[in-house]
Amino acid sequence: MILPALLLSTLLGPSAQEPPAAAPAAQSAASVDSHIDAGLAAFKKKRFRQAEIEFRQAVDADPNNAAATWYLGYTYYKMAEPKRPFHPDKQKAAELFAKAYQLDPEFRPAWSPSARGGSRRSSHRAKPPAEPKPAAAKQG
């Protein structure tokens, strides 16, 4: 009697204890967004070291996030800006810019929450520019 109960609990136990697969992904996306928001707030106050920490945490949470990668690169660029033109941080920034655009070729930085889209993929991304109006035909 004990043996069948033990086997049954072994078979059912791990699946009942496993968390749902979607929960960590949702928490991770929220974590990335919160770190990006905190990084942007620090960046606007010219607290570049704090911004670097926040953006680094966002990249660590999601290495494929173009926004986190781009903002981290721009933070490195701004920290190196008053230094020599060929400072190593500027090279690091260029590499991060390239990686961000490789991850999302349509990424556009947005510096305020109101400029961001609503979906997770488009968060921290400016709205695309309006389509240019066709030139009026010349009247002869």
DSSP file with accessible surface (Angstrom, degrees, kcal/mol):
  #  RESIDUE AA STRUCTURE BP1 BP2  ACC     N-H-->O    O-->H-N    N-H-->O    O-->H-N    TCO  KAPPA ALPHA  PHI   PSI    X-CA   Y-CA   Z-CA
    1    1 A M     >        0   0  199      0, 0.0     4,-1.3     0, 0.0     5,-0.1   0.000 360.0 360.0 360.0 -38.4    0.0    0.0    0.0
    2    2 A I  H  >  +     0   0  141      2,-0.2     4,-2.5     1,-0.2     5,-0.2   0.896 360.0  57.6 -71.3 -39.6    2.8    2.4    0.8
    3    3 A L  H  > S+     0   0  116      1,-0.2     4,-2.6     2,-0.2     5,-0.2   0.936 106.6  46.0 -61.0 -48.6    4.7    1.5   -2.4
    4    4 A P  H  > S+     0   0   82      0, 0.0     4,-2.5     0, 0.0    -1,-0.2   0.905 113.7  50.4 -62.3 -36.7    1.9    2.5   -4.8
    5    5 A A  H  X S+     0   0   59     -4,-1.3     4,-2.5     2,-0.2    -2,-0.2   0.908 111.1  48.9 -66.0 -39.5    1.3    5.7   -2.9
    6    6 A L  H  X S+     0   0   99     -4,-2.5     4,-2.1     2,-0.2    -1,-0.2   0.924 112.5  47.6 -65.6 -44.4    5.0    6.5   -3.1
    7    7 A L  H  X S+     0   0  100     -4,-2.6     4,-2.4     2,-0.2    -2,-0.2   0.913 112.5  49.7 -62.3 -42.6    5.1    5.8   -6.8
    8    8 A L  H  X S+     0   0  102     -4,-2.5     4,-2.4    -5,-0.2     5,-0.3   0.926 111.3  47.8 -63.8 -43.6    2.0    7.9   -7.4
    9    9 A S  H  X S+     0   0   66     -4,-2.5     4,-2.3     1,-0.2    -1,-0.2   0.869 111.4  52.0 -67.8 -32.6    3.3   10.8   -5.5
   10   10 A T  H  < S+     0   0   85     -4,-2.1    -2,-0.2     2,-0.2    -1,-0.2   0.916 112.7  44.6 -67.6 -41.8    6.7   10.6   -7.4
   11   11 A L  H  < S+     0   0  134     -4,-2.4     4,-0.4     1,-0.2    -2,-0.2   0.876 124.1  33.6 -70.4 -37.9    4.9   10.6  -10.7
   12   12 A L  H  X S+     0   0  102     -4,-2.4     4,-1.6    -5,-0.2    -2,-0.2   0.745 103.9  76.1 -90.7 -23.1    2.5   13.5   -9.8
   13   13 A G  H  X S+     0   0   20     -4,-2.3     4,-1.5    -5,-0.3     3,-0.3   0.942  92.8  44.4 -59.0 -57.4    4.8   15.5   -7.6
   14   14 A P  H  > S+     0   0   68      0, 0.0     4,-1.3     0, 0.0     3,-0.2   0.899 112.9  50.7 -62.0 -38.9    7.2   17.2   -9.9
   15   15 A S  H  4 S+     0   0   80     -4,-0.4    -2,-0.2     1,-0.2    -3,-0.1   0.865 110.6  50.0 -68.6 -31.4    4.5   18.3  -12.4
   16   16 A A  H  < S+     0   0   86     -4,-1.6    -1,-0.2    -3,-0.3    -3,-0.1   0.791 112.9  47.3 -75.0 -24.9    2.4   19.8   -9.7
   17   17 A Q  H  < S+     0   0  163     -4,-1.5    -2,-0.2    -3,-0.2    -1,-0.2   0.649  87.7 101.2 -90.9 -15.8    5.4   21.7   -8.3
   18   18 A E  S  < S-     0   0  134     -4,-1.3     3,-0.1    -5,-0.2    -3,-0.0  -0.500  73.4-125.6 -72.6 135.0    6.6   23.2  -11.6
   19   19 A P        -     0   0   99      0, 0.0    -1,-0.1     0, 0.0    -2,-0.1  -0.395  38.3 -86.8 -74.0 156.4    5.6   26.8  -12.2
   20   20 A P        -     0   0   93      0, 0.0     3,-0.5     0, 0.0     0, 0.0  -0.343  34.0-127.8 -61.5 144.5    3.8   27.7  -15.4
   21   21 A A  S  > S+     0   0   95      1,-0.2     4,-0.8     2,-0.2     0, 0.0   0.818 103.6  55.7 -66.6 -31.3    6.2   28.3  -18.3
   22   22 A A  H  > S+     0   0   75      1,-0.2     4,-2.1     2,-0.2    -1,-0.2   0.793  92.8  70.6 -75.3 -26.4    4.6   31.7  -19.2
   23   23 A A  H  > S+     0   0   39     -3,-0.5     4,-2.4     1,-0.2     5,-0.2   0.938  97.4  46.8 -61.7 -49.1    5.0   33.3  -15.8
   24   24 A P  H  > S+     0   0   65      0, 0.0     4,-2.7     0, 0.0    -1,-0.2   0.907 111.8  52.2 -62.2 -36.1    8.8   33.7  -15.8
   25   25 A A  H  X S+     0   0   64     -4,-0.8     4,-2.4     2,-0.2    -2,-0.2   0.922 110.8  46.9 -65.1 -41.3    8.8   35.2  -19.3
   26   26 A A  H  X S+     0   0   62     -4,-2.1     4,-2.2     2,-0.2    -1,-0.2   0.910 113.7  48.1 -66.2 -40.5    6.2   37.7  -18.3
   27   27 A Q  H  X S+     0   0  139     -4,-2.4     4,-2.5    -5,-0.2    -2,-0.2   0.904 111.1  51.6 -65.8 -38.3    8.2   38.6  -15.1
   28   28 A S  H  X S+     0   0   43     -4,-2.7     4,-2.7    -5,-0.2    -2,-0.2   0.923 109.6  48.3 -64.8 -43.7   11.3   38.9  -17.2
   29   29 A A  H  X S+     0   0   28     -4,-2.4     4,-2.6     1,-0.2    -1,-0.2   0.912 113.0  48.3 -63.9 -40.6    9.7   41.3  -19.7
   30   30 A A  H  X S+     0   0   46     -4,-2.2     4,-2.5     2,-0.2    -1,-0.2   0.903 111.8  50.4 -65.6 -38.8    8.4   43.4  -16.8
   31   31 A S  H  X S+     0   0   41     -4,-2.5     4,-2.4     2,-0.2    -2,-0.2   0.924 110.5  48.9 -64.3 -44.3   11.8   43.4  -15.2
   32   32 A V  H  X S+     0   0    1     -4,-2.7     4,-2.6     1,-0.2    -2,-0.2   0.950 112.8  47.9 -60.8 -48.2   13.5   44.4  -18.4
   33   33 A D  H  X S+     0   0   19     -4,-2.6     4,-2.8     1,-0.2    -2,-0.2   0.903 111.3  50.2 -60.9 -41.6   11.0   47.3  -18.9
   34   34 A S  H  X S+     0   0   64     -4,-2.5     4,-2.4     1,-0.2    -1,-0.2   0.899 111.5  48.3 -67.3 -36.7   11.3   48.5  -15.3
   35   35 A H  H  X S+     0   0   37     -4,-2.4     4,-2.6     2,-0.2    -2,-0.2   0.902 112.3  49.2 -68.4 -39.4   15.1   48.5  -15.6
   36   36 A I  H  X S+     0   0    0     -4,-2.6     4,-2.9     2,-0.2     5,-0.2   0.939 111.6  48.9 -64.7 -44.3   14.9   50.4  -18.9
   37   37 A D  H  X S+     0   0   66     -4,-2.8     4,-2.2     1,-0.2    -2,-0.2   0.925 113.4  46.6 -60.2 -44.5   12.5   52.9  -17.4
   38   38 A A  H  X S+     0   0   38     -4,-2.4     4,-2.3     1,-0.2    -1,-0.2   0.895 112.6  50.9 -64.9 -38.8   14.8   53.4  -14.4
   39   39 A G  H  X S+     0   0    0     -4,-2.6     4,-2.8     2,-0.2    -2,-0.2   0.910 109.7  49.4 -64.9 -41.6   17.8   53.7  -16.7
   40   40 A L  H  X S+     0   0    8     -4,-2.9     4,-2.5     2,-0.2    -2,-0.2   0.909 110.2  51.2 -64.0 -40.5   16.1   56.3  -18.8
   41   41 A A  H  X S+     0   0   48     -4,-2.2     4,-1.1    -5,-0.2    -2,-0.2   0.930 113.7  44.2 -62.7 -44.5   15.1   58.3  -15.7
   42   42 A A  H  <>S+     0   0    9     -4,-2.3     5,-2.9     1,-0.2     3,-0.4   0.912 111.9  53.6 -65.8 -40.9   18.7   58.2  -14.5
   43   43 A F  H ><5S+     0   0   23     -4,-2.8     3,-2.1     1,-0.2    -2,-0.2   0.916 104.8  53.8 -61.0 -43.9   20.0   59.1  -18.0
   44   44 A K  H 3<5S+     0   0  116     -4,-2.5    -1,-0.2     1,-0.3    -2,-0.2   0.804 108.6  50.1 -62.6 -27.3   17.8   62.2  -18.2
   45   45 A K  T 3<5S-     0   0  131     -4,-1.1    -1,-0.3    -3,-0.4    -2,-0.2   0.300 119.1-114.6 -90.5   7.6   19.3   63.4  -14.9
   46   46 A K  T < 5S+     0   0  162     -3,-2.1     2,-1.2     1,-0.2    -3,-0.2   0.763  72.1 140.4  61.3  31.1   22.8   62.8  -16.3
   47   47 A R     >< +     0   0  148     -5,-2.9     4,-2.4     1,-0.2    -1,-0.2  -0.637  20.4 167.0 -97.5  74.4   23.4   60.0  -13.8
   48   48 A F  H  >  +     0   0   42     -2,-1.2     4,-2.7     1,-0.2    -1,-0.2   0.822  67.1  54.8 -67.7 -34.3   25.2   57.9  -16.3
   49   49 A R  H  > S+     0   0  144      2,-0.2     4,-2.0    -3,-0.2    -1,-0.2   0.927 112.0  44.9 -64.6 -43.0   26.7   55.3  -13.9
   50   50 A Q  H  > S+     0   0   85      2,-0.2     4,-2.3     1,-0.2    -2,-0.2   0.914 113.2  51.0 -66.0 -40.8   23.2   54.6  -12.5
   51   51 A A  H  X S+     0   0    0     -4,-2.4     4,-3.0     1,-0.2     5,-0.3   0.923 108.1  53.1 -61.2 -42.1   21.8   54.4  -16.0
   52   52 A E  H  X S+     0   0   39     -4,-2.7     4,-2.7     1,-0.2     5,-0.2   0.925 108.4  49.9 -58.7 -44.2   24.6   52.0  -17.0
   53   53 A I  H  X S+     0   0   80     -4,-2.0     4,-2.2     2,-0.2    -1,-0.2   0.938 113.5  45.4 -61.0 -46.9   23.7   49.7  -14.0
   54   54 A E  H  X S+     0   0   31     -4,-2.3     4,-2.0     1,-0.2    -2,-0.2   0.930 115.2  45.7 -65.0 -46.0   20.0   49.7  -14.9
   55   55 A F  H  X S+     0   0    0     -4,-3.0     4,-2.5     2,-0.2    -1,-0.2   0.885 111.3  53.4 -66.6 -36.3   20.6   49.1  -18.7
   56   56 A R  H  X S+     0   0   85     -4,-2.7     4,-2.8    -5,-0.3    -1,-0.2   0.921 108.7  49.9 -62.8 -41.9   23.1   46.4  -17.9
   57   57 A Q  H  X S+     0   0   78     -4,-2.2     4,-2.1    -5,-0.2    -2,-0.2   0.892 110.1  50.9 -64.9 -36.5   20.6   44.6  -15.7
   58   58 A A  H  X S+     0   0    0     -4,-2.0     4,-2.0     2,-0.2    -2,-0.2   0.924 111.9  46.5 -65.6 -43.0   18.0   44.9  -18.5
   59   59 A V  H  < S+     0   0   10     -4,-2.5    -2,-0.2     1,-0.2    -1,-0.2   0.908 111.5  51.8 -66.1 -39.4   20.5   43.4  -21.0
   60   60 A D  H  < S+     0   0  105     -4,-2.8    -1,-0.2     1,-0.2    -2,-0.2   0.882 110.9  48.2 -64.2 -36.9   21.4   40.6  -18.5
   61   61 A A  H  < S+     0   0   40     -4,-2.1    -1,-0.2     1,-0.3    -2,-0.2   0.846 134.0  11.7 -71.7 -33.9   17.7   39.8  -18.1
   62   62 A D    ><  -     0   0   52     -4,-2.0     3,-1.9    -5,-0.1    -1,-0.3  -0.718  62.7-175.7-146.4  90.5   17.1   39.8  -21.9
   63   63 A P  T 3  S+     0   0   65      0, 0.0    -3,-0.1     0, 0.0    -4,-0.1   0.673  86.0  59.2 -62.3 -14.4   20.2   39.8  -24.1
   64   64 A N  T 3  S+     0   0  115     -5,-0.1     2,-0.8    39,-0.0    -5,-0.1   0.236  74.1 115.5 -99.2  14.6   18.0   40.0  -27.2
   65   65 A N    <>  -     0   0   27     -3,-1.9     4,-2.1     1,-0.2     5,-0.2  -0.754  48.9-164.5 -88.5 111.6   16.3   43.2  -26.2
   66   66 A A  H  > S+     0   0   10     -2,-0.8     4,-2.9     1,-0.2     5,-0.2   0.883  86.3  53.4 -63.6 -39.8   17.3   45.9  -28.8
   67   67 A A  H  > S+     0   0    5      2,-0.2     4,-2.9     1,-0.2     5,-0.3   0.948 109.9  45.9 -63.1 -49.5   16.2   48.8  -26.6
   68   68 A A  H  > S+     0   0    0      1,-0.2     4,-2.1     2,-0.2    -1,-0.2   0.915 115.3  48.4 -59.9 -41.4   18.2   47.8  -23.6
   69   69 A T  H  X S+     0   0    0     -4,-2.1     4,-2.3     2,-0.2    -2,-0.2   0.929 113.4  46.0 -65.1 -45.7   21.3   47.1  -25.8
   70   70 A W  H  X S+     0   0   27     -4,-2.9     4,-2.7     1,-0.2     5,-0.2   0.938 113.2  48.4 -64.9 -47.0   21.0   50.5  -27.6
   71   71 A Y  H  X S+     0   0    0     -4,-2.9     4,-2.2     1,-0.2    -1,-0.2   0.877 110.4  52.2 -64.3 -35.6   20.5   52.5  -24.4
   72   72 A L  H  X S+     0   0    0     -4,-2.1     4,-2.3    -5,-0.3    -1,-0.2   0.941 110.8  48.5 -63.5 -44.2   23.4   50.8  -22.8
   73   73 A G  H  X S+     0   0    0     -4,-2.3     4,-2.4     1,-0.2    -2,-0.2   0.920 110.8  49.5 -60.9 -43.1   25.5   51.7  -25.8
   74   74 A Y  H  X S+     0   0   64     -4,-2.7     4,-2.6     1,-0.2    -1,-0.2   0.873 108.3  54.1 -67.3 -32.7   24.4   55.3  -25.8
   75   75 A T  H  X S+     0   0    0     -4,-2.2     4,-2.3     2,-0.2    -1,-0.2   0.933 108.5  48.6 -65.3 -43.8   25.2   55.5  -22.0
   76   76 A Y  H  X S+     0   0   11     -4,-2.3     4,-1.8     1,-0.2    -2,-0.2   0.915 111.2  51.5 -60.6 -41.0   28.7   54.3  -22.7
   77   77 A Y  H  X S+     0   0   80     -4,-2.4     4,-1.2     1,-0.2    -2,-0.2   0.943 110.2  47.7 -61.0 -46.5   29.0   56.9  -25.5
   78   78 A K  H  < S+     0   0   47     -4,-2.6    -1,-0.2     1,-0.2    -2,-0.2   0.868 110.3  52.2 -65.9 -34.6   27.8   59.7  -23.2
   79   79 A M  H  < S+     0   0   18     -4,-2.3    -1,-0.2     1,-0.2    -2,-0.2   0.852 116.1  40.7 -68.8 -31.4   30.2   58.7  -20.5
   80   80 A A  H >< S+     0   0    0     -4,-1.8     3,-1.9    -5,-0.2    -1,-0.2   0.600  90.1  95.8 -90.3 -11.2   33.1   58.7  -23.0
   81   81 A E  T 3< S+     0   0   84     -4,-1.2    -1,-0.2     1,-0.3    -2,-0.1   0.865  83.9  46.1 -52.3 -47.6   32.0   61.9  -24.8
   82   82 A P  T 3  S+     0   0  113      0, 0.0    -1,-0.3     0, 0.0    -2,-0.1   0.593 106.8  76.9 -75.3  -3.3   34.2   64.4  -22.8
   83   83 A K  S <  S-     0   0   90     -3,-1.9     4,-0.1     1,-0.2    -3,-0.1  -0.162 101.3 -46.6 -93.0-171.3   37.2   62.1  -23.2
   84   84 A R    >   -     0   0  168      1,-0.1     3,-1.5     2,-0.1    -1,-0.2  -0.138  56.0-113.2 -55.2 152.0   39.4   61.5  -26.2
   85   85 A P  T 3  S+     0   0   94      0, 0.0    -1,-0.1     0, 0.0    -2,-0.1   0.797 115.0  44.8 -60.4 -28.3   37.8   60.8  -29.6
   86   86 A F  T 3  S+     0   0  192      4,-0.1    -2,-0.1     3,-0.0     5,-0.1  -0.097  78.3 153.7-111.2  38.0   38.9   57.2  -29.7
   87   87 A H    X>  -     0   0   31     -3,-1.5     3,-1.4    -7,-0.2     4,-1.2  -0.346  53.9-120.6 -63.9 141.4   38.1   56.2  -26.1
   88   88 A P  H 3> S+     0   0   83      0, 0.0     4,-2.3     0, 0.0     5,-0.2   0.815 111.5  62.6 -56.3 -30.4   37.5   52.5  -25.7
   89   89 A D  H 3> S+     0   0   24      1,-0.2     4,-2.4     2,-0.2     5,-0.1   0.829  98.6  55.8 -66.2 -27.9   33.9   53.2  -24.4
   90   90 A K  H <> S+     0   0   40     -3,-1.4     4,-2.3     2,-0.2    -1,-0.2   0.890 107.7  48.2 -70.9 -35.2   33.1   54.8  -27.7
   91   91 A Q  H  X S+     0   0  113     -4,-1.2     4,-2.2     2,-0.2    -2,-0.2   0.922 111.1  50.6 -66.8 -41.6   34.1   51.5  -29.5
   92   92 A K  H  X S+     0   0   77     -4,-2.3     4,-2.1     1,-0.2    -2,-0.2   0.909 109.9  51.0 -61.5 -40.6   32.0   49.6  -27.0
   93   93 A A  H  X S+     0   0    0     -4,-2.4     4,-2.7     1,-0.2    -2,-0.2   0.931 108.2  51.4 -62.6 -44.6   29.1   51.9  -27.7
   94   94 A A  H  X S+     0   0   47     -4,-2.3     4,-2.3     1,-0.2    -1,-0.2   0.902 109.6  50.3 -61.1 -40.4   29.5   51.4  -31.5
   95   95 A E  H  X S+     0   0  112     -4,-2.2     4,-2.3     1,-0.2    -1,-0.2   0.903 111.5  48.0 -64.9 -39.8   29.4   47.6  -31.0
   96   96 A L  H  X S+     0   0   25     -4,-2.1     4,-2.7     2,-0.2    -2,-0.2   0.883 109.8  52.5 -69.7 -37.4   26.3   47.8  -28.9
   97   97 A F  H  X S+     0   0   49     -4,-2.7     4,-2.3     2,-0.2     5,-0.2   0.942 111.0  47.7 -59.8 -47.1   24.6   50.1  -31.5
   98   98 A A  H  X S+     0   0   62     -4,-2.3     4,-1.7     1,-0.2    -2,-0.2   0.915 112.5  48.7 -61.3 -42.7   25.4   47.5  -34.2
   99   99 A K  H  X S+     0   0   78     -4,-2.3     4,-2.5     2,-0.2    -1,-0.2   0.915 109.1  53.1 -64.7 -41.7   24.1   44.7  -32.1
  100  100 A A  H  X S+     0   0    0     -4,-2.7     4,-2.2     1,-0.2    -2,-0.2   0.932 111.8  44.7 -60.3 -44.0   20.8   46.5  -31.2
  101  101 A Y  H  < S+     0   0   79     -4,-2.3    -1,-0.2     1,-0.2    -2,-0.2   0.771 110.6  54.6 -74.9 -22.5   20.1   47.1  -34.9
  102  102 A Q  H  < S+     0   0  159     -4,-1.7    -1,-0.2    -5,-0.2    -2,-0.2   0.896 110.6  46.7 -71.4 -39.1   21.0   43.6  -35.7
  103  103 A L  H  < S+     0   0   56     -4,-2.5    -2,-0.2     1,-0.3    -1,-0.2   0.879 137.0   6.8 -68.1 -39.6   18.4   42.4  -33.1
  104  104 A D    ><  -     0   0   14     -4,-2.2     3,-2.2    -5,-0.2    -1,-0.3  -0.747  63.1-170.0-147.7  93.7   15.8   44.8  -34.4
  105  105 A P  T 3  S+     0   0   92      0, 0.0    -4,-0.1     0, 0.0    -1,-0.1   0.725  90.5  53.0 -59.6 -19.5   16.6   46.7  -37.6
  106  106 A E  T 3  S+     0   0  131      2,-0.0    -5,-0.1    -5,-0.0     2,-0.0   0.350  78.8 132.7 -98.2   7.4   13.5   48.9  -37.1
  107  107 A F    <   -     0   0    3     -3,-2.2    18,-0.1    -7,-0.2    15,-0.0  -0.325  30.3-178.8 -62.5 135.7   14.4   50.0  -33.5
  108  108 A R        -     0   0  115     18,-0.1    18,-2.0    16,-0.1    -2,-0.0  -0.992  29.2-117.3-133.1 127.2   14.1   53.7  -32.8
  109  109 A P        -     0   0   34      0, 0.0     2,-0.4     0, 0.0    16,-0.2  -0.328  25.1-162.9 -66.1 145.2   14.9   55.1  -29.4
  110  110 A A        -     0   0    3     14,-0.4     6,-0.0    16,-0.1    -2,-0.0  -1.000   9.4-166.0-128.0 129.5   12.2   56.7  -27.4
  111  111 A W  S    S+     0   0   84     -2,-0.4   -67,-0.1     1,-0.0    -1,-0.1   0.408  70.7  46.4-100.6   2.2   13.0   58.9  -24.5
  112  112 A S  S >  S-     0   0   39      1,-0.1     3,-1.4     0, 0.0     4,-0.3  -0.997  78.4-122.6-141.8 150.6    9.6   59.1  -22.9
  113  113 A P  G >  S+     0   0   86      0, 0.0     3,-1.4     0, 0.0    11,-0.1   0.830 110.2  62.1 -59.1 -31.2    6.9   56.6  -22.0
  114  114 A S  G 3  S+     0   0  101      1,-0.3    -3,-0.0    -3,-0.1     0, 0.0   0.757  98.8  56.2 -68.8 -19.7    4.3   58.5  -24.1
  115  115 A A  G <  S+     0   0   30     -3,-1.4    12,-0.5    11,-0.1    -1,-0.3   0.525  91.7  95.5 -88.2  -4.9    6.4   57.9  -27.3
  116  116 A R  S <  S-     0   0   39     -3,-1.4     7,-0.2    -4,-0.3    10,-0.2  -0.564  73.5-120.4 -90.5 154.2    6.4   54.1  -26.8
  117  117 A G        -     0   0   29      5,-1.1     7,-0.2     8,-0.7     8,-0.1  -0.229  23.1-117.5 -79.2 175.4    4.0   51.7  -28.4
  118  118 A G  S    S+     0   0   86      5,-0.1     5,-0.1    -2,-0.0    -1,-0.1   0.750  82.9  85.2 -90.3 -24.3    1.8   49.4  -26.3
  119  119 A S  S  > S-     0   0   65      1,-0.1     4,-0.7     3,-0.1    -2,-0.1  -0.390  82.4-119.5 -81.0 159.4    3.1   45.9  -27.3
  120  120 A R  T >4 S+     0   0  148      1,-0.2     3,-0.7     2,-0.2    -1,-0.1   0.886 113.7  53.2 -61.2 -39.9    6.0   44.2  -25.6
  121  121 A R  T 34 S+     0   0  162      1,-0.2    -1,-0.2   -56,-0.0    -4,-0.0   0.868 115.7  39.3 -66.1 -33.2    7.9   44.1  -28.9
  122  122 A S  T >4 S+     0   0   26     -3,-0.1    -5,-1.1   -15,-0.0     3,-0.8   0.414  85.0 122.7 -99.7   3.5    7.5   47.8  -29.5
  123  123 A S  T << S+     0   0   20     -4,-0.7   -56,-0.2    -3,-0.7     3,-0.1  -0.350  76.8  22.8 -65.7 149.8    8.0   49.0  -25.9
  124  124 A H  T 3  S+     0   0    3     -7,-0.2     2,-0.4     1,-0.2   -14,-0.4   0.869 103.7 112.8  60.0  41.1   10.8   51.5  -25.6
  125  125 A R    <   -     0   0   31     -3,-0.8    -8,-0.7   -16,-0.2    -1,-0.2  -0.997  67.0-122.2-143.1 132.2   10.5   52.3  -29.2
  126  126 A A        -     0   0   28    -18,-2.0   -10,-0.1    -2,-0.4   -18,-0.1  -0.310  39.2 -94.6 -70.1 157.2    9.3   55.6  -30.8
  127  127 A K        -     0   0  153    -12,-0.5    -1,-0.1     1,-0.1     3,-0.1  -0.449  50.1-100.4 -67.8 144.7    6.4   55.6  -33.2
  128  128 A P        -     0   0  109      0, 0.0    -1,-0.1     0, 0.0     3,-0.1  -0.313  45.3 -95.5 -66.2 151.2    7.5   55.3  -36.8
  129  129 A P        -     0   0  109      0, 0.0     2,-0.0     0, 0.0    -3,-0.0  -0.297  47.2 -95.2 -64.8 153.3    7.6   58.5  -38.8
  130  130 A A        -     0   0   93      1,-0.1     3,-0.1    -3,-0.1    -3,-0.0  -0.308  47.5 -93.6 -66.7 150.2    4.5   59.3  -40.9
  131  131 A E        -     0   0  169      1,-0.1    -1,-0.1    -3,-0.1     2,-0.1  -0.410  47.1-107.4 -62.8 136.8    4.6   58.4  -44.5
  132  132 A P        -     0   0  109      0, 0.0    -1,-0.1     0, 0.0     3,-0.0  -0.415  33.2-115.7 -67.4 143.2    5.9   61.3  -46.7
  133  133 A K        -     0   0  194      1,-0.1     3,-0.1    -2,-0.1     2,-0.0  -0.591  34.2-106.0 -78.4 139.4    3.2   62.9  -48.8
  134  134 A P        -     0   0  125      0, 0.0     2,-0.1     0, 0.0    -1,-0.1  -0.362  40.8-100.9 -64.8 145.0    3.7   62.5  -52.5
  135  135 A A        -     0   0   97      1,-0.1     2,-0.1    -3,-0.0     3,-0.1  -0.398  41.1-105.9 -65.4 140.6    4.8   65.7  -54.3
  136  136 A A        -     0   0   94      1,-0.1     2,-0.1    -2,-0.1    -1,-0.1  -0.444  38.0-108.7 -69.0 138.5    2.0   67.5  -56.0
  137  137 A A        -     0   0   90     -2,-0.1     2,-0.2     1,-0.1    -1,-0.1  -0.430  35.9-109.1 -68.7 139.2    2.2   67.2  -59.8
  138  138 A K        -     0   0  209     -2,-0.1     2,-0.5    -3,-0.1    -1,-0.1  -0.515  27.2-138.1 -70.4 135.6    3.2   70.3  -61.6
  139  139 A Q              0   0  193     -2,-0.2    -1,-0.0     1,-0.1    -3,-0.0  -0.813 360.0 360.0 -97.1 134.3    0.5   72.0  -63.5
  140  140 A G              0   0  129     -2,-0.5    -1,-0.1     0, 0.0    -2,-0.0   0.402 360.0 360.0-106.9 360.0    1.5   73.2  -66.9
